[in-house]
Amino acid sequence: MNLLTLENPVFSTYVIAAALMVLKIMGQGWMTVYRMTRCNAGFASPEDLRAGPLNKSPRPDQIGPNDYVDRSRRMHRNDLENIPAFLVAGLLFVTADPSLILAQVLMYGFVIARIFHFIAYATQRSHETRATFYTIGSVVVIIMALYALGAALI
């Protein structure tokens, strides 16, 4: 069986988890845009203060730290630091032909950990809470990478 087809349930699991994570990354960017427009602040670059259709009356205070916007940027940066490793490790993992149940536990476990990490960050939970969900996701990625490496070395 070709491992990288939707006929392979492990690959289908990967496709579902990966698509959800891609949507999470892209959605977080849109959340940042929404927050910037909602509070008309938190702009990142000096050229953002040029008058335009969406910012008819720019103000110097629109640039600079704004926790409401910056929190979303931090969540986005965290996604960009973690989800690409999952996308790569997950694909390598599929090529190692793991059992379906192992793939589902690990891949859907990563997705769930990232969702809970998002909720913890968005609702300003403690660092320990966020770190717990980060750790779960990180361990999943490491397990998948080691599994793929082990399969390649055997």
Secondary structure, 3 states (H helix, E strand, C coil): CCCCCCCCHHHHHHHHHHHHHHHHHHHHHHHHHHHHHHHCCCECCHHHHCCECCECCCCHHHECCCHHHHHHHHHHHHHHHHHHHHHHHHHHHHHCCCCHHHHHHHHHHHHHHHHHHHHHHHCCCCHHHHHHHHHHHHHHHHHHHHHHHHHHHC
